[in-house]
């Protein structure tokens, strides 16, 4: 999945990398062809004033190469969410494609947003020091969840109490999309990450409680403070 953000509306114009069928308990689908996805991306970039891009679940190596080729040389901030597994446990990336993400997509990134298992898969025990990373701590133990923004220039720790809820479907995707929208609006990287973190915590707290599995967040909720937070009447 690839999202492009228009700074005027900070909404997603989605050239998707896959077609999915999903519920709160299960996710299935199939990736689209690389040529079609690249054509989608190039069509959107040629028609809209895109200011930032986010990638998500891309499925397989050829699709990752196509997305990287479409984005390379554009001068856009790219937020790479290296999605490996759905909340349901369903695999969203072929094992052989991990090296292609590392070699083709990560060099384009203004920010990479792995959770701890994804960071382990991508980098092993030694996480590179020169990459712009937001390490998401939700898989760690403890009553407090800590996300760490780590770049060559910045180190920022963001703490939040662990929320006792199963309604966390899409938390990582929502966080990376909110960061991307904030970057499209001209915020600095630390400011974009901090505002997005606040937004996601609010979206989890106010989740509507839908479904028998991992339900969705309240994407239209409202919190105080700057950054991305569309309210119910904003569209």
TORPA-4810 file (N, C-alpha, C, O; in nm, 3 decimals):
<nodes>
NODE_1_0.084_-0.118_0.000_0.000_0.000_0.000_0.088_0.123_0.000_0.188_0.129_0.071_X
NODE_2_0.051_0.224_-0.081_0.121_0.351_-0.087_0.018_0.460_-0.068_-0.090_0.455_-0.127_X
NODE_3_0.049_0.559_0.014_-0.038_0.673_0.032_0.038_0.799_-0.006_0.156_0.814_0.027_X
NODE_4_-0.030_0.890_-0.077_0.029_1.018_-0.110_-0.054_1.126_-0.046_-0.177_1.117_-0.043_X
NODE_5_0.011_1.231_0.006_-0.059_1.333_0.082_-0.049_1.467_0.015_0.060_1.515_-0.016_X
NODE_6_-0.166_1.529_-0.006_-0.179_1.664_-0.058_-0.176_1.758_0.061_-0.255_1.741_0.154_X
NODE_7_-0.086_1.858_0.063_-0.075_1.942_0.182_-0.199_2.025_0.209_-0.220_2.067_0.323_X
NODE_8_-0.281_2.050_0.109_-0.399_2.133_0.129_-0.506_2.063_0.211_-0.581_2.127_0.285_X
NODE_9_-0.512_1.929_0.198_-0.619_1.857_0.266_-0.566_1.749_0.359_-0.640_1.697_0.442_X
NODE_10_-0.438_1.713_0.345_-0.377_1.606_0.423_-0.466_1.483_0.426_-0.489_1.424_0.532_X
NODE_11_-0.514_1.444_0.311_-0.595_1.324_0.299_-0.525_1.232_0.201_-0.441_1.276_0.123_X
NODE_12_-0.559_1.105_0.204_-0.485_1.006_0.126_-0.543_0.993_-0.014_-0.664_0.976_-0.030_X
NODE_13_-0.456_0.999_-0.114_-0.490_0.962_-0.251_-0.424_0.827_-0.274_-0.304_0.823_-0.304_X
NODE_14_-0.497_0.715_-0.263_-0.430_0.587_-0.242_-0.407_0.505_-0.369_-0.500_0.438_-0.414_X
NODE_15_-0.286_0.508_-0.428_-0.252_0.406_-0.524_-0.215_0.278_-0.449_-0.101_0.263_-0.405_X
NODE_16_-0.308_0.188_-0.433_-0.289_0.072_-0.347_-0.206_-0.036_-0.414_-0.213_-0.055_-0.535_X
NODE_17_-0.128_-0.107_-0.332_-0.048_-0.218_-0.380_-0.118_-0.351_-0.369_-0.062_-0.452_-0.413_X
NODE_18_-0.238_-0.354_-0.313_-0.306_-0.481_-0.297_-0.456_-0.458_-0.288_-0.503_-0.346_-0.266_X
NODE_19_-0.530_-0.568_-0.307_-0.674_-0.569_-0.282_-0.698_-0.665_-0.167_-0.653_-0.779_-0.172_X
NODE_20_-0.769_-0.621_-0.065_-0.783_-0.702_0.054_-0.930_-0.725_0.088_-1.017_-0.646_0.054_X
NODE_21_-0.952_-0.838_0.156_-1.079_-0.866_0.222_-1.048_-0.883_0.369_-0.962_-0.964_0.406_X
NODE_22_-1.116_-0.807_0.456_-1.076_-0.806_0.595_-1.195_-0.795_0.689_-1.301_-0.744_0.653_X
NODE_23_-1.173_-0.843_0.809_-1.264_-0.822_0.921_-1.177_-0.789_1.041_-1.056_-0.772_1.027_X
NODE_24_-1.238_-0.781_1.160_-1.157_-0.756_1.279_-1.080_-0.880_1.322_-0.996_-0.872_1.412_X
NODE_25_-1.108_-0.995_1.259_-1.042_-1.120_1.298_-0.953_-1.179_1.190_-0.872_-1.267_1.218_X
NODE_26_-0.967_-1.132_1.067_-0.897_-1.199_0.957_-0.868_-1.100_0.845_-0.946_-1.008_0.819_X
NODE_27_-0.755_-1.121_0.779_-0.717_-1.039_0.664_-0.670_-1.130_0.553_-0.586_-1.217_0.574_X
NODE_28_-0.725_-1.109_0.434_-0.680_-1.183_0.317_-0.675_-1.089_0.197_-0.728_-0.978_0.202_X
NODE_29_-0.611_-1.134_0.091_-0.604_-1.050_-0.028_-0.495_-1.095_-0.121_-0.436_-1.202_-0.103_X
NODE_30_-0.470_-1.013_-0.222_-0.366_-1.044_-0.318_-0.303_-0.914_-0.365_-0.372_-0.814_-0.380_X
NODE_31_-0.173_-0.915_-0.389_-0.107_-0.794_-0.439_-0.141_-0.770_-0.585_-0.166_-0.864_-0.661_X
NODE_32_-0.141_-0.644_-0.624_-0.159_-0.608_-0.763_-0.027_-0.622_-0.837_0.079_-0.639_-0.776_X
NODE_33_-0.035_-0.614_-0.969_0.085_-0.625_-1.051_0.175_-0.503_-1.037_0.125_-0.392_-1.024_X
NODE_34_0.307_-0.521_-1.039_0.400_-0.410_-1.020_0.382_-0.298_-1.123_0.389_-0.180_-1.087_X
NODE_35_0.359_-0.332_-1.249_0.345_-0.229_-1.351_0.222_-0.142_-1.326_0.226_-0.020_-1.343_X
NODE_36_0.113_-0.205_-1.284_-0.009_-0.130_-1.255_0.013_-0.037_-1.137_-0.029_0.079_-1.141_X
NODE_37_0.077_-0.085_-1.032_0.100_-0.002_-0.914_0.191_0.115_-0.948_0.166_0.228_-0.906_X
NODE_38_0.297_0.089_-1.024_0.385_0.200_-1.062_0.309_0.303_-1.145_0.328_0.424_-1.128_X
NODE_39_0.224_0.256_-1.235_0.144_0.348_-1.317_0.049_0.430_-1.230_0.030_0.549_-1.254_X
NODE_40_-0.010_0.368_-1.128_-0.097_0.440_-1.036_-0.022_0.552_-0.964_-0.068_0.665_-0.956_X
NODE_41_0.096_0.517_-0.912_0.176_0.616_-0.839_0.212_0.732_-0.930_0.197_0.848_-0.892_X
NODE_42_0.260_0.701_-1.049_0.304_0.807_-1.141_0.187_0.894_-1.184_0.203_1.014_-1.204_X
NODE_43_0.068_0.834_-1.200_-0.050_0.912_-1.236_-0.087_1.011_-1.126_-0.116_1.127_-1.154_X
NODE_44_-0.084_0.965_-1.001_-0.117_1.054_-0.889_-0.012_1.164_-0.875_-0.047_1.280_-0.856_X
NODE_45_0.115_1.129_-0.885_0.220_1.228_-0.867_0.219_1.332_-0.979_0.262_1.446_-0.958_X
NODE_46_0.171_1.294_-1.097_0.167_1.389_-1.209_0.045_1.481_-1.202_0.039_1.581_-1.274_X
NODE_47_-0.053_1.448_-1.117_-0.181_1.519_-1.120_-0.210_1.599_-0.993_-0.290_1.692_-0.997_X
NODE_48_-0.146_1.565_-0.880_-0.174_1.629_-0.754_-0.047_1.693_-0.697_0.064_1.647_-0.727_X
NODE_49_-0.061_1.797_-0.615_0.057_1.859_-0.552_0.101_1.778_-0.430_0.088_1.824_-0.316_X
NODE_50_0.151_1.661_-0.454_0.187_1.569_-0.347_0.306_1.625_-0.269_0.405_1.669_-0.328_X
NODE_51_0.294_1.622_-0.137_0.400_1.677_-0.052_0.465_1.572_0.036_0.568_1.601_0.098_X
NODE_52_0.409_1.452_0.045_0.469_1.346_0.126_0.405_1.214_0.085_0.294_1.211_0.032_X
NODE_53_0.477_1.104_0.110_0.433_0.971_0.068_0.457_0.873_0.181_0.556_0.883_0.253_X
NODE_54_0.365_0.780_0.196_0.379_0.671_0.294_0.365_0.538_0.221_0.279_0.523_0.134_X
NODE_55_0.450_0.441_0.256_0.432_0.304_0.207_0.394_0.215_0.325_0.429_0.242_0.439_X
NODE_56_0.322_0.107_0.293_0.281_0.011_0.395_0.306_-0.130_0.349_0.418_-0.163_0.310_X
NODE_57_0.203_-0.214_0.352_0.216_-0.354_0.312_0.233_-0.362_0.161_0.145_-0.318_0.086_X
NODE_58_0.344_-0.417_0.116_0.374_-0.424_-0.027_0.383_-0.565_-0.082_0.389_-0.584_-0.203_X
NODE_59_0.385_-0.664_0.004_0.361_-0.801_-0.041_0.480_-0.879_-0.092_0.514_-0.983_-0.036_X
NODE_60_0.543_-0.830_-0.199_0.651_-0.910_-0.258_0.756_-0.821_-0.323_0.737_-0.700_-0.338_X
NODE_61_0.867_-0.882_-0.361_0.987_-0.809_-0.401_0.965_-0.725_-0.526_1.009_-0.610_-0.531_X
NODE_62_0.897_-0.779_-0.628_0.878_-0.703_-0.752_0.795_-0.577_-0.728_0.820_-0.474_-0.790_X
NODE_63_0.698_-0.587_-0.640_0.615_-0.470_-0.610_0.697_-0.364_-0.536_0.681_-0.245_-0.562_X
NODE_64_0.782_-0.406_-0.444_0.868_-0.311_-0.373_0.960_-0.240_-0.470_0.978_-0.118_-0.461_X
NODE_65_1.017_-0.314_-0.563_1.106_-0.252_-0.663_1.031_-0.151_-0.748_1.084_-0.044_-0.779_X
NODE_66_0.907_-0.182_-0.785_0.827_-0.092_-0.867_0.795_0.037_-0.792_0.803_0.146_-0.848_X
NODE_67_0.759_0.025_-0.665_0.730_0.143_-0.583_0.856_0.228_-0.567_0.850_0.350_-0.581_X
NODE_68_0.967_0.165_-0.537_1.093_0.239_-0.520_1.130_0.312_-0.649_1.174_0.427_-0.645_X
NODE_69_1.113_0.246_-0.762_1.146_0.309_-0.890_1.057_0.429_-0.917_1.103_0.530_-0.971_X
NODE_70_0.930_0.420_-0.880_0.838_0.531_-0.903_0.868_0.650_-0.813_0.842_0.765_-0.851_X
NODE_71_0.923_0.626_-0.694_0.947_0.733_-0.598_1.088_0.790_-0.605_1.111_0.903_-0.563_X
NODE_72_1.181_0.714_-0.658_1.321_0.755_-0.658_1.341_0.885_-0.737_1.291_0.897_-0.849_X
NODE_73_1.412_0.980_-0.680_1.443_1.104_-0.748_1.333_1.208_-0.743_1.346_1.313_-0.806_X
NODE_74_1.225_1.184_-0.670_1.113_1.278_-0.665_1.136_1.391_-0.565_1.073_1.496_-0.574_X
NODE_75_1.226_1.370_-0.470_1.251_1.472_-0.370_1.140_1.485_-0.267_1.129_1.589_-0.201_X
NODE_76_1.059_1.381_-0.251_0.949_1.383_-0.156_0.989_1.311_-0.028_1.063_1.212_-0.034_X
NODE_77_0.943_1.358_0.088_0.964_1.279_0.209_0.882_1.151_0.203_0.761_1.155_0.181_X
NODE_78_0.948_1.038_0.222_0.882_0.907_0.217_0.889_0.846_0.356_0.997_0.830_0.413_X
NODE_79_0.772_0.811_0.410_0.764_0.739_0.537_0.742_0.592_0.504_0.641_0.556_0.443_X
NODE_80_0.836_0.509_0.545_0.830_0.365_0.515_0.783_0.291_0.639_0.854_0.285_0.740_X
NODE_81_0.663_0.234_0.631_0.612_0.147_0.736_0.632_0.004_0.688_0.555_-0.044_0.606_X
NODE_82_0.735_-0.065_0.737_0.771_-0.196_0.682_0.682_-0.307_0.737_0.724_-0.386_0.822_X
NODE_83_0.558_-0.311_0.690_0.457_-0.402_0.746_0.490_-0.546_0.707_0.500_-0.579_0.589_X
NODE_84_0.505_-0.631_0.808_0.534_-0.773_0.786_0.417_-0.863_0.822_0.392_-0.963_0.755_X
NODE_85_0.344_-0.827_0.927_0.232_-0.909_0.974_0.113_-0.820_1.006_0.130_-0.708_1.055_X
NODE_86_-0.007_-0.870_0.977_-0.129_-0.803_1.022_-0.149_-0.830_1.170_-0.088_-0.921_1.227_X
NODE_87_-0.237_-0.751_1.233_-0.269_-0.772_1.374_-0.323_-0.913_1.398_-0.305_-0.969_1.506_X
NODE_88_-0.389_-0.970_1.295_-0.445_-1.105_1.305_-0.339_-1.213_1.299_-0.368_-1.330_1.325_X
NODE_89_-0.214_-1.175_1.264_-0.107_-1.272_1.247_-0.084_-1.314_1.104_0.010_-1.389_1.076_X
NODE_90_-0.168_-1.266_1.011_-0.151_-1.302_0.871_-0.027_-1.234_0.813_-0.004_-1.115_0.837_X
NODE_91_0.053_-1.310_0.737_0.174_-1.256_0.676_0.139_-1.159_0.564_0.051_-1.188_0.482_X
NODE_92_0.206_-1.045_0.559_0.180_-0.943_0.457_0.302_-0.917_0.370_0.298_-0.828_0.285_X
NODE_93_0.409_-0.993_0.389_0.530_-0.976_0.309_0.597_-1.111_0.291_0.615_-1.185_0.387_X
NODE_94_0.635_-1.142_0.165_0.711_-1.264_0.141_0.845_-1.256_0.215_0.908_-1.150_0.214_X
NODE_95_0.889_-1.364_0.277_1.017_-1.359_0.351_1.134_-1.313_0.266_1.223_-1.244_0.316_X
NODE_96_1.136_-1.352_0.139_1.247_-1.314_0.052_1.250_-1.167_0.014_1.346_-1.121_-0.046_X
NODE_97_1.144_-1.093_0.048_1.137_-0.953_0.010_1.198_-0.859_0.113_1.212_-0.739_0.088_X
NODE_98_1.235_-0.912_0.229_1.290_-0.827_0.334_1.417_-0.756_0.286_1.433_-0.636_0.310_X
NODE_99_1.505_-0.827_0.221_1.629_-0.766_0.173_1.601_-0.659_0.068_1.676_-0.562_0.058_X
NODE_100_1.495_-0.675_-0.009_1.461_-0.576_-0.112_1.411_-0.448_-0.047_1.444_-0.338_-0.092_X
NODE_101_1.331_-0.460_0.058_1.292_-0.340_0.135_1.417_-0.269_0.186_1.430_-0.147_0.173_X
NODE_102_1.506_-0.346_0.243_1.628_-0.287_0.303_1.712_-0.217_0.196_1.765_-0.109_0.221_X
NODE_103_1.725_-0.278_0.078_1.816_-0.225_-0.024_1.752_-0.120_-0.114_1.819_-0.026_-0.156_X
NODE_104_1.622_-0.134_-0.143_1.557_-0.048_-0.242_1.477_0.066_-0.179_1.479_0.178_-0.229_X
NODE_105_1.406_0.037_-0.070_1.310_0.133_-0.016_1.368_0.216_0.099_1.344_0.337_0.105_X
NODE_106_1.441_0.154_0.188_1.491_0.228_0.304_1.583_0.344_0.268_1.581_0.446_0.337_X
NODE_107_1.665_0.334_0.163_1.748_0.450_0.128_1.668_0.573_0.086_1.722_0.684_0.086_X
NODE_108_1.540_0.556_0.050_1.456_0.669_0.010_1.385_0.734_0.128_1.321_0.838_0.112_X
NODE_109_1.395_0.674_0.245_1.306_0.709_0.356_1.351_0.833_0.432_1.469_0.849_0.465_X
NODE_110_1.253_0.921_0.458_1.271_1.027_0.556_1.249_0.974_0.696_1.300_1.029_0.794_X
NODE_111_1.172_0.864_0.706_1.147_0.799_0.834_1.105_0.655_0.807_1.031_0.627_0.713_X
NODE_112_1.152_0.563_0.892_1.114_0.421_0.888_1.048_0.391_1.022_1.101_0.429_1.127_X
NODE_113_0.933_0.322_1.020_0.854_0.308_1.143_0.830_0.161_1.180_0.715_0.119_1.184_X
NODE_114_0.933_0.084_1.206_0.911_-0.057_1.243_0.869_-0.072_1.389_0.909_0.006_1.475_X
NODE_115_0.787_-0.175_1.416_0.774_-0.217_1.554_0.895_-0.303_1.589_0.981_-0.327_1.503_X
NODE_116_0.903_-0.350_1.711_1.025_-0.420_1.753_1.048_-0.551_1.677_1.162_-0.577_1.638_X
NODE_117_0.946_-0.635_1.652_0.970_-0.755_1.569_1.012_-0.721_1.426_1.096_-0.790_1.368_X
NODE_118_0.953_-0.615_1.368_0.993_-0.576_1.233_1.136_-0.527_1.230_1.210_-0.557_1.136_X
NODE_119_1.177_-0.450_1.331_1.316_-0.404_1.337_1.412_-0.522_1.349_1.519_-0.522_1.287_X
NODE_120_1.374_-0.622_1.428_1.458_-0.741_1.442_1.472_-0.814_1.309_1.581_-0.859_1.274_X
NODE_121_1.362_-0.825_1.235_1.365_-0.893_1.105_1.447_-0.815_1.003_1.523_-0.874_0.926_X
NODE_122_1.433_-0.685_1.003_1.504_-0.602_0.906_1.653_-0.591_0.935_1.735_-0.596_0.843_X
NODE_123_1.688_-0.577_1.063_1.826_-0.540_1.097_1.899_-0.640_1.185_2.021_-0.631_1.199_X
NODE_124_1.827_-0.735_1.244_1.891_-0.823_1.340_1.914_-0.751_1.471_1.848_-0.651_1.499_X
NODE_125_2.007_-0.800_1.552_2.026_-0.740_1.685_2.092_-0.603_1.683_2.082_-0.529_1.781_X
NODE_126_2.160_-0.567_1.574_2.234_-0.441_1.568_2.163_-0.345_1.473_2.181_-0.353_1.352_X
NODE_127_2.084_-0.255_1.527_2.009_-0.159_1.446_2.105_-0.050_1.399_2.176_0.008_1.481_X
NODE_128_2.110_-0.021_1.268_2.203_0.080_1.216_2.180_0.216_1.280_2.067_0.255_1.306_X
NODE_129_2.287_0.288_1.304_2.276_0.418_1.367_2.247_0.533_1.273_2.207_0.640_1.318_X
NODE_130_2.266_0.513_1.142_2.252_0.625_1.050_2.117_0.639_0.985_2.098_0.727_0.901_X
NODE_131_2.020_0.554_1.021_1.889_0.558_0.957_1.790_0.639_1.041_1.800_0.640_1.164_X
NODE_132_1.695_0.708_0.976_1.590_0.778_1.052_1.482_0.679_1.093_1.403_0.634_1.009_X
NODE_133_1.476_0.644_1.220_1.388_0.538_1.269_1.293_0.589_1.376_1.330_0.670_1.461_X
NODE_134_1.171_0.540_1.370_1.080_0.549_1.484_1.054_0.406_1.527_0.979_0.334_1.461_X
NODE_135_1.115_0.366_1.636_1.101_0.230_1.688_0.980_0.226_1.780_0.978_0.290_1.886_X
NODE_136_0.879_0.151_1.740_0.753_0.146_1.813_0.759_0.036_1.918_0.791_-0.079_1.887_X
NODE_137_0.728_0.071_2.042_0.753_-0.019_2.153_0.634_-0.098_2.202_0.639_-0.153_2.312_X
NODE_138_0.528_-0.107_2.125_0.408_-0.174_2.172_0.424_-0.321_2.201_0.347_-0.376_2.280_X
NODE_139_0.523_-0.387_2.140_0.544_-0.530_2.164_0.631_-0.557_2.287_0.647_-0.673_2.327_X
NODE_140_0.687_-0.454_2.346_0.767_-0.473_2.467_0.674_-0.491_2.587_0.557_-0.453_2.583_X
NODE_141_0.727_-0.550_2.694_0.650_-0.569_2.816_0.644_-0.439_2.896_0.724_-0.347_2.875_X
NODE_142_0.549_-0.433_2.987_0.543_-0.321_3.079_0.416_-0.240_3.067_0.344_-0.248_2.968_X
NODE_143_0.390_-0.162_3.170_0.269_-0.081_3.175_0.281_0.048_3.093_0.181_0.113_3.066_X
NODE_144_0.404_0.083_3.055_0.428_0.202_2.974_0.485_0.161_2.839_0.577_0.079_2.832_X
NODE_145_0.430_0.217_2.733_0.480_0.191_2.597_0.567_0.309_2.556_0.526_0.425_2.565_X
NODE_146_0.688_0.279_2.511_0.782_0.384_2.470_0.817_0.368_2.323_0.865_0.264_2.280_X
NODE_147_0.791_0.474_2.247_0.837_0.483_2.109_0.959_0.573_2.106_0.966_0.674_2.176_X
NODE_148_1.057_0.536_2.023_1.181_0.612_2.019_1.207_0.662_1.877_1.223_0.582_1.784_X
NODE_149_1.211_0.793_1.861_1.256_0.854_1.736_1.406_0.868_1.743_1.461_0.931_1.833_X
NODE_150_1.472_0.807_1.644_1.618_0.801_1.645_1.668_0.836_1.505_1.651_0.758_1.412_X
NODE_151_1.731_0.953_1.492_1.793_0.994_1.366_1.936_1.037_1.397_1.972_1.047_1.514_X
NODE_152_2.017_1.063_1.295_2.151_1.114_1.325_2.151_1.246_1.401_2.250_1.280_1.466_X
NODE_153_2.040_1.322_1.393_2.035_1.453_1.460_1.949_1.454_1.586_1.967_1.542_1.671_X
NODE_154_1.857_1.361_1.601_1.754_1.371_1.705_1.737_1.237_1.775_1.745_1.131_1.713_X
NODE_155_1.714_1.244_1.907_1.664_1.129_1.982_1.551_1.178_2.069_1.569_1.266_2.153_X
NODE_156_1.433_1.119_2.049_1.313_1.161_2.119_1.240_1.039_2.170_1.211_0.947_2.093_X
NODE_157_1.210_1.036_2.299_1.135_0.926_2.359_0.992_0.973_2.386_0.970_1.078_2.446_X
NODE_158_0.896_0.893_2.341_0.755_0.923_2.359_0.692_0.812_2.443_0.692_0.696_2.402_X
NODE_159_0.639_0.847_2.559_0.585_0.750_2.652_0.433_0.761_2.656_0.377_0.870_2.645_X
NODE_160_0.367_0.647_2.673_0.222_0.646_2.690_0.184_0.525_2.775_0.248_0.420_2.763_X
NODE_161_0.083_0.537_2.859_0.038_0.420_2.935_-0.020_0.315_2.841_-0.091_0.348_2.746_X
NODE_162_0.010_0.189_2.868_-0.047_0.082_2.787_-0.199_0.077_2.810_-0.244_0.073_2.924_X
NODE_163_-0.273_0.078_2.703_-0.419_0.078_2.713_-0.472_-0.065_2.703_-0.438_-0.138_2.610_X
NODE_164_-0.555_-0.102_2.798_-0.609_-0.238_2.805_-0.727_-0.250_2.710_-0.842_-0.235_2.752_X
NODE_165_-0.700_-0.277_2.585_-0.803_-0.287_2.483_-0.756_-0.379_2.372_-0.636_-0.386_2.343_X
NODE_166_-0.849_-0.450_2.310_-0.816_-0.527_2.190_-0.844_-0.447_2.063_-0.818_-0.495_1.953_X
NODE_167_-0.897_-0.326_2.077_-0.935_-0.246_1.960_-0.816_-0.160_1.917_-0.812_-0.039_1.938_X
NODE_168_-0.721_-0.228_1.855_-0.596_-0.164_1.813_-0.563_-0.192_1.667_-0.448_-0.179_1.625_X
NODE_169_-0.665_-0.230_1.590_-0.641_-0.261_1.449_-0.593_-0.136_1.375_-0.661_-0.033_1.376_X
NODE_170_-0.477_-0.145_1.313_-0.427_-0.035_1.232_-0.352_0.073_1.307_-0.334_0.183_1.255_X
NODE_171_-0.309_0.045_1.430_-0.239_0.149_1.505_-0.110_0.193_1.435_-0.082_0.313_1.424_X
NODE_172_-0.031_0.097_1.387_0.094_0.132_1.320_0.071_0.207_1.191_0.140_0.305_1.162_X
NODE_173_-0.027_0.162_1.110_-0.059_0.230_0.984_-0.111_0.370_1.011_-0.077_0.465_0.939_X
NODE_174_-0.194_0.383_1.114_-0.248_0.515_1.148_-0.137_0.610_1.192_-0.136_0.726_1.153_X
NODE_175_-0.045_0.560_1.273_0.065_0.644_1.318_0.150_0.692_1.201_0.180_0.811_1.192_X
NODE_176_0.189_0.602_1.113_0.275_0.643_1.001_0.200_0.735_0.905_0.261_0.826_0.848_X
NODE_177_0.069_0.712_0.885_-0.009_0.801_0.798_-0.022_0.940_0.859_-0.014_1.040_0.788_X
NODE_178_-0.042_0.947_0.991_-0.052_1.077_1.057_0.080_1.152_1.050_0.082_1.273_1.027_X
NODE_179_0.191_1.082_1.069_0.322_1.146_1.054_0.338_1.201_0.914_0.383_1.315_0.896_X
NODE_180_0.301_1.122_0.814_0.315_1.165_0.675_0.232_1.289_0.647_0.279_1.383_0.582_X
NODE_181_0.108_1.291_0.697_0.023_1.408_0.677_0.081_1.531_0.744_0.074_1.641_0.689_X
NODE_182_0.138_1.515_0.863_0.199_1.628_0.931_0.322_1.679_0.856_0.344_1.800_0.849_X
NODE_183_0.401_1.588_0.800_0.514_1.631_0.717_0.465_1.706_0.594_0.525_1.806_0.553_X
NODE_184_0.355_1.659_0.534_0.299_1.727_0.417_0.254_1.868_0.450_0.255_1.957_0.365_X
NODE_185_0.216_1.889_0.575_0.173_2.022_0.620_0.290_2.110_0.663_0.270_2.222_0.708_X
NODE_186_0.411_2.059_0.650_0.529_2.142_0.675_0.587_2.132_0.814_0.675_2.210_0.849_X
NODE_187_0.540_2.036_0.895_0.595_2.022_1.029_0.733_1.958_1.023_0.765_1.885_0.930_X
NODE_188_0.816_1.987_1.124_0.944_1.919_1.136_0.920_1.772_1.168_0.810_1.734_1.210_X
NODE_189_1.021_1.689_1.147_1.005_1.547_1.176_0.972_1.522_1.323_0.878_1.448_1.351_X
NODE_190_1.045_1.580_1.419_1.007_1.556_1.560_0.867_1.606_1.592_0.793_1.540_1.665_X
NODE_191_0.830_1.722_1.538_0.696_1.773_1.562_0.588_1.686_1.501_0.484_1.664_1.562_X
NODE_192_0.614_1.636_1.380_0.518_1.548_1.313_0.498_1.419_1.390_0.386_1.369_1.403_X
NODE_193_0.608_1.364_1.441_0.600_1.238_1.517_0.527_1.261_1.649_0.442_1.180_1.687_X
NODE_194_0.559_1.368_1.718_0.497_1.394_1.849_0.345_1.415_1.834_0.267_1.360_1.912_X
NODE_195_0.304_1.494_1.734_0.161_1.519_1.713_0.088_1.392_1.673_-0.023_1.367_1.719_X
NODE_196_0.150_1.310_1.588_0.088_1.186_1.545_0.075_1.088_1.661_-0.025_1.017_1.672_X
NODE_197_0.175_1.084_1.747_0.170_0.997_1.865_0.051_1.035_1.954_-0.021_0.947_2.002_X
NODE_198_0.031_1.163_1.977_-0.082_1.210_2.057_-0.214_1.172_1.992_-0.307_1.128_2.060_X
NODE_199_-0.222_1.189_1.862_-0.344_1.155_1.787_-0.378_1.007_1.801_-0.494_0.973_1.826_X
NODE_200_-0.280_0.920_1.786_-0.307_0.776_1.793_-0.349_0.735_1.933_-0.438_0.651_1.948_X
NODE_201_-0.286_0.791_2.035_-0.328_0.758_2.171_-0.475_0.795_2.193_-0.550_0.719_2.254_X
NODE_202_-0.516_0.911_2.143_-0.657_0.951_2.153_-0.747_0.859_2.073_-0.856_0.824_2.118_X
NODE_203_-0.701_0.819_1.954_-0.782_0.732_1.870_-0.803_0.594_1.931_-0.908_0.533_1.913_X
NODE_204_-0.702_0.546_2.005_-0.718_0.418_2.077_-0.815_0.434_2.193_-0.905_0.351_2.211_X
NODE_205_-0.798_0.540_2.271_-0.885_0.561_2.388_-1.032_0.572_2.349_-1.119_0.526_2.423_X
NODE_206_-1.060_0.632_2.234_-1.198_0.657_2.195_-1.247_0.559_2.088_-1.345_0.586_2.019_X
NODE_207_-1.178_0.445_2.073_-1.219_0.345_1.973_-1.365_0.304_1.995_-1.409_0.291_2.109_X
NODE_208_-1.440_0.285_1.886_-1.585_0.259_1.900_-1.620_0.120_1.947_-1.737_0.094_1.976_X
NODE_209_-1.524_0.028_1.957_-1.554_-0.105_2.009_-1.625_-0.196_1.911_-1.710_-0.276_1.951_X
NODE_210_-1.591_-0.186_1.784_-1.658_-0.264_1.680_-1.591_-0.400_1.661_-1.469_-0.411_1.675_X
NODE_211_-1.670_-0.502_1.630_-1.617_-0.631_1.589_-1.579_-0.720_1.705_-1.568_-0.678_1.820_X
NODE_212_-1.561_-0.849_1.669_-1.528_-0.950_1.770_-1.378_-0.974_1.782_-1.334_-1.050_1.869_X
NODE_213_-1.299_-0.909_1.697_-1.154_-0.926_1.702_-1.086_-0.796_1.738_-1.127_-0.725_1.830_X
NODE_214_-0.979_-0.764_1.662_-0.907_-0.639_1.683_-0.981_-0.528_1.609_-0.964_-0.511_1.488_X
NODE_215_-1.062_-0.453_1.681_-1.146_-0.351_1.619_-1.068_-0.226_1.581_-0.955_-0.207_1.624_X
NODE_216_-1.131_-0.140_1.499_-1.065_-0.018_1.451_-1.060_0.091_1.557_-1.131_0.087_1.657_X
NODE_217_-0.974_0.187_1.531_-0.962_0.305_1.615_-1.071_0.406_1.578_-1.146_0.388_1.483_X
NODE_218_-1.076_0.513_1.657_-1.162_0.626_1.623_-1.080_0.725_1.542_-1.016_0.815_1.597_X
NODE_219_-1.081_0.707_1.411_-0.995_0.788_1.326_-1.040_0.934_1.317_-0.962_1.020_1.278_X
NODE_220_-1.163_0.962_1.353_-1.215_1.098_1.341_-1.223_1.167_1.476_-1.292_1.268_1.489_X
NODE_221_-1.154_1.116_1.574_-1.158_1.176_1.706_-1.089_1.310_1.709_-1.031_1.353_1.610_X
NODE_222_-1.095_1.375_1.822_-1.037_1.508_1.837_-0.955_1.515_1.965_-1.002_1.475_2.071_X
NODE_223_-0.834_1.567_1.954_-0.755_1.599_2.072_-0.706_1.742_2.059_-0.714_1.802_1.952_X
NODE_224_-0.656_1.795_2.168_-0.604_1.930_2.165_-0.460_1.929_2.117_-0.386_1.833_2.139_X
NODE_225_-0.422_2.038_2.050_-0.283_2.052_2.008_-0.271_2.057_1.857_-0.366_2.026_1.786_X
NODE_226_-0.152_2.097_1.806_-0.132_2.111_1.663_-0.112_1.977_1.596_-0.096_1.874_1.662_X
NODE_227_-0.112_1.980_1.465_-0.083_1.860_1.388_-0.207_1.800_1.328_-0.316_1.858_1.335_X
NODE_228_-0.190_1.683_1.270_-0.301_1.617_1.201_-0.406_1.574_1.301_-0.377_1.493_1.389_X
NODE_229_-0.524_1.625_1.289_-0.636_1.569_1.362_-0.765_1.619_1.301_-0.826_1.713_1.353_X
NODE_230_-0.810_1.559_1.191_-0.935_1.602_1.131_-1.051_1.572_1.225_-1.055_1.467_1.289_X
NODE_231_-1.145_1.666_1.233_-1.263_1.642_1.315_-1.379_1.603_1.227_-1.368_1.602_1.104_X
NODE_232_-1.490_1.571_1.289_-1.600_1.508_1.216_-1.656_1.597_1.106_-1.715_1.545_1.011_X
NODE_233_-1.640_1.728_1.116_-1.696_1.816_1.014_-1.594_1.867_0.916_-1.620_1.965_0.846_X
NODE_234_-1.478_1.805_0.907_-1.369_1.861_0.828_-1.371_1.819_0.683_-1.285_1.862_0.606_X
NODE_235_-1.466_1.735_0.642_-1.464_1.688_0.504_-1.588_1.735_0.431_-1.604_1.705_0.313_X
</nodes>
